[in-house]
């Protein structure tokens, strides 16, 4: 009964928090609902004013499907799943006495907030980069990740076209990083949240950005376009350019590949025609046998 109560309280609490965001009942910096909309609108405006692929329509292929994914993955699914994470955390505590900071390698509380944010951002990005590689390396994970790679025309909202299974893989990574680094509680943590959304949106956007020498540090639309390419050299068995926010991991571990800056390369993967073109079909696809 204790776990059912925890599940119920978490579900209702997340639902209430989401509605409070919609109706501006939370601090502005923590209003992730409208923050997502503002960042999306700004990046989409840049796409319309400075399009890289000028032949691509303003309302590109699957635009509205990707917008739906954006709100589903960011809010609807979070309302449903947060309770299960609360139960998981309690089980870890009850069974193994594992709590936040219990595995900490070093303590951040004595560092300035800026340093805390930087260490958290870099550490989390590396863990998510590695998680991304796993989704390409293991067939049972790739089946779900195919949803994201079914995008045929890139745009900012493609950032959030992914199967809900990926939430289950990525979200624990944040908890894991907090357990490892210890003492991370700066009030400015929302900065990392918005920065990650902005970088992810720009990476998928129809904008040509390379950042000059900073391309070796930050992921960018040119680099990420080749991650979504239909084909790549055989020496890269499962893909290239796995960067989430920071490209430095790909350059350090030799998974970087940018042969050209052609904006009209073919996107997708072998047999991508089998992927349904609607939300429900794509959500079910990963659970089918033989695909």
VMD Tcl script that draws the C-alpha trace (Angstrom):
set ca {
  {0.00 0.00 0.00}
  {2.89 2.34 0.71}
  {4.14 2.01 -2.86}
  {0.65 2.52 -4.31}
  {0.29 5.67 -2.23}
  {3.67 6.89 -3.48}
  {2.63 6.18 -7.08}
  {-0.67 8.02 -6.65}
  {0.89 11.03 -4.93}
  {3.61 11.32 -7.56}
  {1.12 11.09 -10.44}
  {-1.18 13.73 -8.95}
  {1.75 15.93 -7.98}
  {3.29 15.88 -11.47}
  {-0.12 16.49 -13.04}
  {-0.72 19.45 -10.72}
  {2.77 20.82 -11.41}
  {2.17 20.60 -15.17}
  {-1.13 22.47 -14.95}
  {0.48 25.10 -12.72}
  {3.08 25.66 -15.44}
  {0.41 26.05 -18.13}
  {-1.43 28.66 -16.06}
  {1.70 30.54 -14.89}
  {1.46 29.46 -11.25}
  {5.15 28.61 -10.92}
  {8.32 30.78 -10.94}
  {9.09 31.89 -14.50}
  {12.48 30.19 -14.57}
  {10.85 26.87 -13.65}
  {8.02 27.12 -16.17}
  {9.29 24.38 -18.46}
  {6.04 24.19 -20.42}
  {6.20 27.75 -21.72}
  {9.99 27.65 -21.77}
  {9.79 24.80 -24.29}
  {7.30 26.76 -26.39}
  {9.41 29.94 -26.37}
  {12.64 28.12 -27.32}
  {10.79 26.18 -30.04}
  {9.25 29.34 -31.46}
  {12.61 31.15 -31.51}
  {14.43 28.30 -33.26}
  {11.57 27.81 -35.73}
  {11.72 31.55 -36.50}
  {15.43 31.18 -37.28}
  {14.57 28.26 -39.59}
  {12.05 30.41 -41.46}
  {14.37 33.41 -41.79}
  {17.66 31.57 -42.46}
  {16.74 28.18 -43.94}
  {19.68 25.92 -44.81}
  {17.58 23.65 -47.05}
  {15.75 26.33 -49.00}
  {13.72 23.79 -51.00}
  {12.29 22.33 -47.79}
  {8.77 23.55 -47.01}
  {8.18 25.84 -44.04}
  {5.79 23.24 -42.65}
  {8.05 20.31 -43.42}
  {7.17 16.64 -43.72}
  {5.83 15.27 -40.39}
  {6.09 18.68 -38.70}
  {2.89 18.27 -36.70}
  {3.71 14.69 -35.77}
  {7.01 15.87 -34.30}
  {5.31 18.71 -32.42}
  {2.95 16.15 -30.89}
  {5.95 14.01 -29.90}
  {7.53 17.07 -28.30}
  {4.67 17.60 -25.85}
  {3.97 13.89 -25.36}
  {7.54 12.98 -24.43}
  {8.18 16.08 -22.38}
  {4.96 16.30 -20.40}
  {2.34 13.59 -20.92}
  {4.76 10.69 -20.50}
  {6.44 12.39 -17.53}
  {3.10 12.58 -15.71}
  {2.65 8.84 -16.18}
  {6.17 7.63 -15.48}
  {7.41 9.82 -12.60}
  {5.59 7.71 -10.01}
  {7.42 4.59 -11.16}
  {10.75 6.36 -10.74}
  {9.77 7.33 -7.20}
  {9.02 3.67 -6.49}
  {12.32 2.62 -8.05}
  {14.24 5.11 -5.88}
  {12.46 3.90 -2.75}
  {13.17 0.26 -3.62}
  {16.87 1.06 -4.07}
  {16.84 2.75 -0.69}
  {14.86 0.04 1.08}
  {16.68 -2.95 -0.42}
  {20.23 -1.69 -0.96}
  {20.36 1.52 1.08}
  {21.18 3.44 -2.10}
  {20.22 7.11 -1.95}
  {21.07 10.27 -3.84}
  {24.78 11.01 -3.29}
  {25.36 7.53 -1.83}
  {27.82 6.67 -4.64}
  {29.41 10.11 -4.85}
  {33.02 10.17 -6.00}
  {33.45 13.81 -5.06}
  {31.47 16.58 -3.38}
  {30.35 19.66 -5.29}
  {28.68 21.64 -2.53}
  {31.85 23.62 -1.77}
  {32.26 24.73 -5.41}
  {30.69 27.90 -6.84}
  {27.33 27.34 -8.59}
  {28.86 27.98 -12.02}
  {31.42 25.20 -11.51}
  {28.74 22.86 -10.19}
  {26.59 23.49 -13.25}
  {29.52 22.96 -15.62}
  {30.58 19.66 -14.00}
  {26.99 18.40 -13.94}
  {26.41 19.39 -17.59}
  {29.61 17.74 -18.87}
  {29.18 14.57 -16.80}
  {25.52 14.14 -17.73}
  {26.26 14.76 -21.40}
  {28.94 12.04 -21.43}
  {26.60 9.51 -19.79}
  {23.87 10.36 -22.32}
  {26.35 10.17 -25.22}
  {27.30 6.66 -24.08}
  {23.61 5.73 -23.69}
  {23.01 6.94 -27.24}
  {25.76 4.65 -28.53}
  {24.16 1.70 -26.75}
  {20.89 2.39 -28.56}
  {22.73 2.02 -31.86}
  {24.83 -0.98 -30.81}
  {22.16 -3.30 -29.40}
  {19.42 -4.46 -31.82}
  {16.66 -4.58 -29.18}
  {17.35 -0.92 -28.31}
  {17.85 0.11 -31.95}
  {14.33 -1.12 -32.75}
  {12.96 1.65 -30.53}
  {15.55 4.25 -31.55}
  {14.52 3.74 -35.18}
  {11.55 6.03 -34.47}
  {13.93 8.96 -34.10}
  {15.85 8.00 -37.23}
  {12.66 7.74 -39.28}
  {12.80 11.53 -39.75}
  {13.12 12.27 -43.48}
  {13.27 16.09 -43.27}
  {15.10 17.70 -40.37}
  {13.61 20.48 -38.28}
  {13.74 21.62 -34.66}
  {10.80 19.48 -33.49}
  {12.51 16.30 -34.71}
  {14.58 16.69 -31.54}
  {11.73 15.12 -29.56}
  {10.55 12.47 -32.02}
  {11.61 9.41 -30.07}
  {9.99 6.35 -28.54}
  {8.95 6.63 -24.87}
  {11.31 3.74 -24.10}
  {14.15 6.23 -24.55}
  {12.79 8.24 -21.62}
  {13.24 5.15 -19.47}
  {16.88 4.95 -20.58}
  {17.82 8.62 -20.43}
  {16.00 9.81 -17.33}
  {17.82 7.49 -14.89}
  {21.09 8.83 -16.26}
  {20.39 12.18 -14.59}
  {19.70 10.47 -11.26}
  {22.84 8.36 -11.70}
  {25.01 11.43 -12.35}
  {23.60 13.20 -9.27}
  {24.41 10.09 -7.22}
  {27.99 10.12 -8.55}
  {28.90 13.78 -8.13}
  {27.15 14.53 -4.82}
  {26.11 17.86 -3.38}
  {24.67 19.19 -6.64}
  {21.82 21.48 -5.62}
  {22.33 24.90 -7.24}
  {19.16 26.95 -7.66}
  {20.27 27.71 -11.22}
  {19.90 24.07 -12.38}
  {17.12 25.20 -14.74}
  {19.88 26.76 -16.89}
  {21.11 23.28 -17.87}
  {17.55 22.27 -18.73}
  {16.98 25.17 -21.11}
  {20.49 25.00 -22.57}
  {20.04 21.32 -23.43}
  {16.71 21.98 -25.15}
  {18.14 24.88 -27.14}
  {21.19 22.90 -28.29}
  {19.05 19.88 -29.20}
  {16.60 22.03 -31.16}
  {19.43 23.76 -33.05}
  {21.12 20.43 -33.85}
  {17.97 19.25 -35.63}
  {17.01 22.61 -37.12}
  {17.05 23.61 -40.77}
  {19.86 26.09 -40.07}
  {23.50 25.94 -41.12}
  {25.61 26.42 -38.00}
  {29.09 25.04 -37.42}
  {30.37 27.38 -34.63}
  {33.87 27.65 -36.11}
  {36.52 26.07 -33.83}
  {33.77 25.53 -31.24}
  {32.41 22.75 -33.46}
  {34.93 20.49 -31.73}
  {33.13 21.15 -28.45}
  {29.46 21.67 -29.31}
  {27.24 19.50 -31.46}
  {25.79 21.35 -34.46}
  {23.28 20.91 -37.33}
  {25.92 19.86 -39.88}
  {27.40 17.21 -37.64}
  {24.02 15.92 -36.52}
  {22.63 15.78 -40.04}
  {25.27 13.16 -40.85}
  {24.23 11.23 -37.73}
  {20.82 10.86 -39.41}
  {22.33 9.97 -42.81}
  {20.99 6.89 -44.58}
  {24.49 5.53 -45.12}
  {28.03 5.99 -43.81}
  {31.42 4.24 -44.26}
  {31.60 0.57 -43.29}
  {34.26 1.25 -40.64}
  {31.51 2.87 -38.59}
  {29.43 -0.23 -37.97}
  {26.56 1.29 -36.00}
  {26.64 5.01 -36.75}
  {28.52 8.27 -36.39}
  {28.32 11.56 -34.50}
  {26.51 10.37 -31.37}
  {26.87 13.74 -29.63}
  {23.96 15.03 -27.59}
  {25.14 18.54 -26.67}
  {28.93 18.19 -26.72}
  {30.71 16.95 -29.83}
  {33.99 16.56 -27.98}
  {33.19 12.94 -27.08}
  {32.94 11.96 -30.75}
  {36.25 13.60 -31.54}
  {37.95 12.02 -28.51}
  {36.63 8.53 -29.23}
  {36.90 8.73 -33.05}
  {33.18 8.42 -33.82}
  {33.10 11.75 -35.67}
  {32.38 11.85 -39.40}
  {31.55 14.94 -41.49}
  {32.43 14.21 -45.14}
  {30.71 17.32 -46.52}
  {28.24 20.11 -45.78}
  {25.64 18.96 -48.30}
  {22.27 19.93 -46.86}
  {20.28 17.48 -49.00}
  {21.80 14.14 -48.01}
  {19.42 11.20 -47.78}
  {18.17 10.56 -44.26}
  {16.89 7.41 -42.60}
  {18.12 3.82 -42.48}
  {17.81 0.57 -44.41}
  {14.21 -0.69 -44.52}
  {12.90 2.56 -43.03}
  {9.85 2.25 -45.27}
  {8.56 -0.33 -42.80}
  {8.22 2.39 -40.16}
  {4.57 3.59 -39.87}
  {3.98 7.28 -40.52}
  {1.69 7.83 -37.52}
  {2.28 8.12 -33.78}
  {0.47 4.97 -32.63}
  {2.08 2.82 -35.33}
  {5.55 4.09 -34.43}
  {5.01 3.47 -30.71}
  {3.94 -0.13 -31.39}
  {6.65 -0.79 -34.01}
  {9.50 -1.47 -31.57}
  {7.56 -4.24 -29.84}
  {6.96 -6.21 -33.05}
  {8.98 -9.32 -33.75}
  {11.25 -9.54 -36.76}
  {11.53 -5.83 -37.62}
}
mol new
graphics top color blue
foreach p $ca { graphics top sphere $p radius 0.5 }
foreach p [lrange $ca 0 end-1] q [lrange $ca 1 end] { graphics top cylinder $p $q radius 0.2 }
display resetview
